Every structure is written in C-alpha cells, then in structure tokens.
Amino acid sequence: MFARVYHWFHELMHRPLQVFWICLAAALVGVVLDGTAFRLWSLKRDHEILKRRILEVRERSHQLAFRIQKSQDLGFIERAARDQFDLVKEGDLVFIFSDDGTEYPENSSGTGD
C-alpha cells in the first residue's frame, strides 16, 4: 500500500497544474472550515453598516450646525418654539379641525334650506 501511495505521489509531482489545483482546493477548504470566510463576510457587512451610520451622523451634525447658526436669529427661535410647542401669538388665525371626521352642515338652523 505504501508503494502505491508513493507511486501516485511521485506521478503527481510531475504534473504541476494538478498540484496547483489540489493546493488551491485545500486552501479554500481550509478557509471555509476555519471560519475565515464567514469572518470576512461579517466584517464587510459591519463595515457597510458603520459607513451608513457615519453618513447619518454627519448629516445630523450638519443639521445641528445649521440650527446653531440660525439660533442667533430671534425670529428663528420664535418660529421653532411656536412649531415645537404649538404656540400662537396674538393676532394669528387658528384653524381647529375635528378628529372624528364628522362634517357639519353650512346651515345649522335645522330648516334644511
């Protein structure tokens, strides 16, 4: 048996292309079995998630920098307070809409005219 294995191995050493393919297959099997491929895929996924979060944080940072710059304007502060707290100032026209969706007739006298 040892002689057959030795003969097969000796014949294989004279075929470099086959040795290359066997070594490549062994390397791929090793990479898959030890988890390197999964770790690379996981790192790539995490990298994409972090890039997306960095872009979101940069956009938020730009928005906050804009608001800081605009906060020097009293009109902006007033408008922000009115929007955030639903405030109105004297002389503003306020519309109130019902939430239940009922419609009220234009003539509420009950005569139907």
Buried (B, 14 or more C-beta within 10 A) or exposed (E): EEEEEEEEEEEEEEEEEEEEEEEEEEEEEEBEEEEEEEEEEEEEEEEEEEEEEEEEEEEEEEEEEEEEEEEEEEEEEEEEEEEEEEEEEEEEEEEEEEEEEEEEEEEEEEEEE
